[in-house]
């Protein structure tokens, strides 16, 4: 309540209605969100603070809040700004639960909310917290970009309150008395609902920071009763050699959303964690639509949320939904093809079976091609365990081309090692020949240790296209005798005339990088000392740096860097202070940063 009051005081009376918000800490984020709403502001959520994202936001918002780059002059109340508000609020030992209950009450959650069960926070000595109108324009979120450019989606307060009430009605009993841990970010609608708004509305403890490492996750899960908010990408990468025994005894529920969860992953993570994941199907635009939990004997169908009505569009079997999670009372037609299945839900409801997206039908030389069918055929070949087929960016004067990305199975890896990339390409083209004509076969192929993912666990179209370079479609070169020590490099921006001089590079660590060996075998990540070394190495390439390293200050590592994952490396040189400032960035956010100080003297070579 105190921090929300500080954010409200910061924003009340400030010109403009729309403000972008980015904060890593979920509790401070929740306070900023509620404070901004009480100040009458609409909050825009960006998945990251990359330069392109900030440039797009700058054209649409009136200001920035939280941890955006300093050049955008982001606003934030000082850490002690809540002291007076805290004293005036007469907070007692139960203030957190009561304040959270009041937050849902203010959001219009209705008579069945936790506020009615727990009581309302006594804020008689503080500024009043008026209930907000149901149609208050609370939020603008962005689609993930997994099927194209990200789109802005406005959300009214009533839509968010309806989703929170639905989650509590469906899953509240399982989550009662449990703390909330997450591997996903609250900067996307899934993490926002499951990690912030839902637990705040009923007073559940929240672990403020997302858990990036499996070792962190195993320890946190073992600490006490908890629920886990995860994504398919994170659940796929749970290393079996870690001790999950304690977690299996404390974990009440696992949630997964943001993309399809393979059946084998659902079963494997269920065995490790003691809880088969509850999968939630929905989108930024629609909110939650349906859920399933594939225990032994379950099929692939989904049960719609009780607050969602659905039907099949006449003629094309596209899904149409109507719910309070939408912006209006009408029916919305989605790009997902579905079938009605005979198996019924517990109250006699029909279940729905997803058949793929209609917008993944493309035309190559006037031939209609299903990208979903191509991906299914690639996986069925046994050579890859994950596959994505995408339409390449068009090139003037050339016909449209497809690119295929695959994560090889053991059999695929063996073929790569023994016969090279052309042999694996040929094997997969043969598998695709059964579903598409020759003219539609992918012209570019890329094999990865894992698909690139962002903070929401999504593999975006932009991230895949960024992996394509001029040599991606050629035969793989012979393996070097010595494992490489440097990343693949692309120069994005070089501005040596700016103050300070700045260089922006795109780097990706090849999967056979020397430093991945033993770090770690089942889930390789780029060591922090290597990231520091690369910053110095490329700093010397572009700037006249003193010869001798002195120290590094403000060194932080926030997100791991995985093999073949392209990230941006930003370098800033201050010749007066003999410093090199570096940041590793991607659509996951900031991976690492620091300021390297060199001893004054002759410039290094």
Helices and strands as residue ranges (DSSP letters): H 2-11, E 18-22, H 26-38, E 42-45, H 51-58, E 63-66, G 70-72, G 79-82, H 83-88, H 95-106, H 114-118, E 137-142, E 152-156, H 157-175, E 179-182, H 189-191, I 192-197, H 198-202, H 214-221, E 226-230, H 232-236, H 245-250, E 251-256, H 263-273, E 278-283, E 287-292, E 303-304, E 308-312, E 318-323, E 332-344, E 350-357, G 358-360, E 361-364, E 367-370, H 371-380, E 384-391, E 402-408, H 410-419, H 421-432, G 438-440, E 444-447, H 461-466, E 488-495, E 501-508, G 514-516, H 528-542, E 546-557, E 567-574, E 579-586, E 589-603
